Amino acid sequence: MPNPYRDRMSRPDLVALDLLVRVAETGSLGAAARALGMAQPNASRAIQRLERQLGLALVVRTPSGSRLTTEGEVVVSWAREALEATDRIVLGARSLAAQRAAQLTVSASLTIAEHLAPAWLARFAATHPDLHVSLRVGNSVQVLAALRSGEVPLGFVESPGVPAGFAASVVATDALVVVVGRTHPWARRRTPLGAAELAAAELVLREEGSGTRDTLARALGDAGVELGPARLELASTAAVTAAAVAGGAAVLSELAVAAEVAAGRLVVVEVDGLDLRRRLRAVWLRERRPDGAAAELVRVARAVGRPG
């Protein structure tokens, strides 16, 4: 039965094949060795090993030079094809590496992607005009999944913590606020909400895996109450905001609702005994610390933070 491992081990050395081709072109083992920067004794031993490996006499050595045997000429024709294929692999790999070096793909959760990342990326692009930057958007769980699978080297999340295996750096801070539409009973409320009352309310919530929802659930848990089930669960901040404007109640980033609050379409409701502040983080796999452009983007995000 064929042994694939043994067959792989019997593959000829590319340097020896290159030597053989150059002997055919120059008629001299010494000239072939010089072309490859090898000492002639080493070149001679490489050809001898190749002959033993293939079980063929390939080169006839004479006082006036070296010439190929009939079998050697046949092997040279195959060797040229193998060397050309290897050159294509090297050139192709270099091209791929150049393309990868010229682009950076990162992932960010929704609030960051919509309200912070544009300013970070604009500042970054100003100093990296030849680099193409692509931003993928998802919730915090999706960002971590993209990092775990190797699709992106860097992510930005709003979740209150990161799982084992990830490292993080705080780049900005944010706070969640309770907002309601003008027709909601809380819009005319004069006393702050308590944590238990908020937890029991019919809130419009982001989907499971959202950093906004996780932050709210953790804050309520720290206050000793549990977030109730969602009456309405939506997968984007814009959708939750629209539902609140229509008369619902939601807990969202103050960044995401600033325009609606300023226009009077949403009302902020005070909450007592609940810490809804949160840190926004750059995250990466612990064993793949960002370098180069990715590391520079983290520095830019940390410097810009929350643009005014």
Secondary structure, DSSP 8 states (H G I E B T S, - for coil): ---HHHHHHTS--HHHHHHHHHHHHHS-HHHHHHHTT--HHHHHHHHHHHHHHHTS--EEEETTEEEE-HHHHHHHHHHHHHHHHHHHHHHHHHHHHHHHHTEEEEEEEHHHHHHTHHHHHHHHHHH-TT-EEEEEEE-HHHHHHHHHTTS-S-EEE-SS---TTEEEEEEEEEEEEEEEETTSGGGG--S-B-HHHHHHS--EEE-TT-HHHHHHHHHHHHTT------SEEESSHHHHHHHHHTT-EEEEEHHHHHHHHHTTSEEEE-BSS---EEEEEEEEETTS---HHHHHHHHHHHHH-S--
